[in-house]
C-alpha cells in the first residue's frame, strides 16, 4: 500500500505523498509509548489518495519511548513502536 518514514512522511503505491507537522500532542495512556499526535498534513502536488489529506492522527501507540539509561553524544537509538494512523481530508 505504501511506506511511512521519519519526518514524518508517507508515500503510497499510487505515487501520492504527504508530510506531517505536529499541531497537538498528548501523552500516551500506556507507559513507555510515544505520544499521540494530531499532525497538519502537507501533501505533495502529485495526484493520488493522499493529495486531499489535511490532518493525520496518530493514536493507540505502543512502545517507541526513549531507552533506559544514558545516551552518548552522537549516539542514535531506533525504537520499535506500533500505532494507528487516520488520514482526514478538509471538508468541502
Residue pairs with C-beta under 8 A, 6 or more apart in sequence:
1 12
1 13
2 10
2 11
2 12
2 13
3 10
3 11
4 10
4 85
7 19
7 20
8 19
8 20
8 39
8 56
9 17
9 18
9 19
9 20
10 17
10 18
10 20
10 50
10 56
10 85
11 17
12 48
12 49
12 50
14 47
14 48
14 49
15 46
15 47
15 48
16 43
16 44
16 46
16 47
16 48
16 49
16 50
16 51
17 43
17 44
17 46
17 48
17 50
18 41
18 42
18 43
18 44
18 50
18 53
18 56
19 41
19 42
20 37
20 39
20 40
20 41
20 42
20 56
21 39
21 40
21 42
22 37
22 38
22 39
22 40
23 38
23 39
23 40
23 55
24 37
24 38
25 35
25 36
25 37
25 38
26 35
26 36
26 37
27 35
27 36
28 34
28 35
28 36
28 61
30 61
30 62
31 65
32 63
32 64
32 65
33 61
33 62
33 63
33 64
33 65
33 81
34 61
34 63
34 64
34 65
34 81
34 83
35 61
36 57
36 58
36 59
36 61
37 56
37 57
37 58
38 55
38 56
38 57
39 55
39 56
39 57
39 58
40 54
40 55
41 50
41 53
41 54
41 55
41 56
41 87
43 50
43 51
43 52
43 53
44 50
44 51
45 51
50 87
52 89
52 90
53 87
53 88
53 89
54 88
54 89
54 90
55 87
55 88
56 85
56 86
56 87
56 88
57 85
57 86
57 88
58 83
58 84
58 85
59 83
59 84
59 86
60 82
60 83
60 84
61 81
61 82
61 83
62 81
62 82
62 83
63 79
63 80
63 81
63 82
64 79
64 80
64 81
64 83
65 79
66 77
66 79
67 77
67 79
71 77
